[in-house]
Amino acid sequence: MRTRVMYGRIAVIEKDLQSEILIQRIVDLQKELEIIDKQSSRMSFPRRHLDLLFSLKVHINLVRGRLAVRLAELKSALPN
């Protein structure tokens, strides 16, 4: 799978994250991001293009962190 396709999938996750979102949707997005991460780990890159893989991994981790923060915010807003 090409990095462009993966970035497109990540962009969809980021767009969903910007909207009103429920806890279950965040969990689903986290699962989708994990799939993208695993697929990116199986991709082969010529050595001269490894920077693309590293950039993709950084972006994945950035979005992973945003999802975690948003999930924590929503959970903390729930009544006890």
Secondary structure, DSSP 8 states (H G I E B T S, - for coil): --HHHHHHHHHHHHHHHHS---HHHHHHHHHHHHHHHHHHHT----GGGHHHHHHHHHHHHHHHHHHHHHHHHHHHTS--
